[in-house]
Amino acid sequence: MRYHYEKPDISVPMYGETYYCEHHPVYFVCTLYKMGDVGLAVIQQKYRIDTKSTWWTRIDPELRNELYLHPGFLEYFKKMAGPCKNGCYPTVTIRQIMWALKMKPLKREPWETCFDHCPI
């Protein structure tokens, strides 16, 4: 049995949208799930080998459908989502939402920053 999440061979993201937030101190772009006037932003950390730098951005396309179609997503969304304030929606990391939904986690990399117990 696989312990970590494995990317599918083919993925066409149908849910979530790319959202640009110029006012957030942590990220500039995220994946936004929105229902009516409330939304939930999800971010993922990336790493650039040549400069050894990290940044927070939208989640991988293959994860967009997996999250939205998960049976527990709607309940989690209702709990965590909120209205837009100053151009930003409530935000969680991909690890936070995968853990909450009891999905197989992404493999943790040594360069990753953790926001597991605080609001973003």
C-alpha positions as CSV (number, residue, x, y, z in Angstrom):
1,M,0.0,0.0,0.0
2,R,1.2,3.5,-0.8
3,Y,1.9,5.7,2.2
4,H,2.4,9.0,0.3
5,Y,0.2,10.6,-2.3
6,E,1.2,9.7,-5.9
7,K,0.4,12.0,-8.8
8,P,-1.9,10.5,-11.4
9,D,-0.6,10.1,-15.0
10,I,-3.3,12.3,-16.4
11,S,-5.2,15.2,-14.6
12,V,-7.5,17.9,-15.9
13,P,-8.2,20.3,-13.1
14,M,-11.9,21.3,-13.1
15,Y,-12.4,22.7,-9.6
16,G,-10.7,25.6,-7.8
17,E,-9.3,28.6,-9.6
18,T,-6.1,30.5,-9.6
19,Y,-6.5,33.6,-7.5
20,Y,-4.0,36.5,-7.3
21,C,-3.8,38.3,-3.9
22,E,-1.5,41.3,-3.9
23,H,-2.1,42.1,-0.2
24,H,-1.2,38.8,1.5
25,P,2.1,38.8,3.3
26,V,2.9,35.1,2.6
27,Y,1.9,34.5,-1.0
28,F,0.9,36.3,-4.2
29,V,-1.0,33.4,-6.0
30,C,-3.1,30.6,-4.6
31,T,-5.8,28.1,-5.5
32,L,-9.2,29.4,-4.5
33,Y,-12.3,27.3,-3.8
34,K,-15.3,29.6,-3.7
35,M,-19.0,29.0,-3.0
36,G,-21.2,32.1,-3.1
37,D,-19.5,35.0,-1.2
38,V,-17.2,32.7,0.9
39,G,-13.9,31.2,-0.2
40,L,-11.0,29.1,1.0
41,A,-7.5,29.7,-0.4
42,V,-5.1,26.7,-0.5
43,I,-1.3,27.2,-0.9
44,Q,1.6,24.9,-1.5
45,Q,5.3,25.5,-1.0
46,K,7.7,25.2,-3.9
47,Y,11.5,25.1,-4.1
48,R,13.9,26.4,-6.7
49,I,17.2,24.3,-6.8
50,D,19.4,26.8,-8.5
51,T,18.8,29.7,-6.0
52,K,17.9,27.4,-3.1
53,S,14.8,29.5,-2.4
54,T,11.2,28.7,-1.5
55,W,7.9,30.4,-2.1
56,W,4.2,29.8,-1.5
57,T,1.9,29.4,-4.6
58,R,-1.1,27.6,-5.9
59,I,-1.4,23.9,-5.4
60,D,-0.4,21.3,-8.1
61,P,-3.2,20.9,-10.7
62,E,-3.7,17.2,-10.0
63,L,-4.6,18.0,-6.3
64,R,-7.4,20.5,-7.2
65,N,-9.9,17.8,-8.2
66,E,-8.8,15.4,-5.5
67,L,-9.5,17.9,-2.7
68,Y,-12.8,19.2,-4.0
69,L,-14.2,15.7,-4.7
70,H,-13.2,14.3,-1.3
71,P,-16.2,13.3,0.8
72,G,-15.1,15.6,3.7
73,F,-14.3,18.7,1.7
74,L,-17.7,20.4,2.0
75,E,-17.7,20.1,5.8
76,Y,-14.1,21.4,6.0
77,F,-14.9,24.2,3.6
78,K,-17.9,25.3,5.7
79,K,-15.7,25.3,8.8
80,M,-12.7,27.1,7.4
81,A,-14.0,29.3,4.5
82,G,-14.9,33.0,4.9
83,P,-15.6,36.2,3.1
84,C,-12.9,38.1,1.3
85,K,-11.2,40.7,3.6
86,N,-8.8,43.2,2.0
87,G,-8.6,41.1,-1.1
88,C,-7.7,37.9,0.8
89,Y,-9.6,34.8,1.7
90,P,-9.0,32.5,4.7
91,T,-5.9,30.4,3.8
92,V,-4.7,26.9,4.6
93,T,-1.7,24.9,3.3
94,I,-2.1,21.8,1.3
95,R,-0.7,19.8,4.2
96,Q,-3.3,21.2,6.6
97,I,-6.2,20.3,4.4
98,M,-4.9,16.9,3.4
99,W,-4.3,16.1,7.1
100,A,-7.8,17.3,8.1
101,L,-9.4,15.2,5.3
102,K,-7.2,12.2,6.2
103,M,-5.8,12.0,2.7
104,K,-2.4,10.4,2.0
105,P,0.1,13.1,2.5
106,L,2.6,14.6,0.1
107,K,6.2,13.5,0.8
108,R,7.7,16.0,3.2
109,E,10.8,17.7,1.9
110,P,13.6,19.0,4.2
111,W,13.3,22.6,2.9
112,E,9.5,23.0,3.8
113,T,8.2,25.6,6.2
114,C,5.4,24.6,8.5
115,F,2.2,26.5,9.3
116,D,0.5,23.5,10.9
117,H,-0.9,25.2,14.0
118,C,-1.5,28.8,13.2
119,P,-3.7,30.9,10.8
120,I,-2.0,32.1,7.6
